[in-house]
């Protein structure tokens, strides 16, 4: 009779899952989950995605509309000199030789 115990346990688990999902079975259960998923998408997920997209568009328009905004074109090269950076003055001595 040990085979009956696991079958019974499996049957109890299936009935518990079925009851927790509303007791619907087969195509009705699938259809109800499809309707619930569709409603959840259009009520919660899609509006939040649209809001994020609108915020990104607004940020892009705001960034493009300010022509005087400072944008770093290139990164300075680290250099072990006194200044620490090389921009265009290459190896100019800080003091003229006397």
Secondary structure as UniProt FT lines:
FT   HELIX           2..20
FT   TURN            21..22
FT   HELIX           27..40
FT   HELIX           41..45
FT   HELIX           46..65
FT   TURN            67..68
FT   STRAND          77..78
FT   STRAND          85..86
//
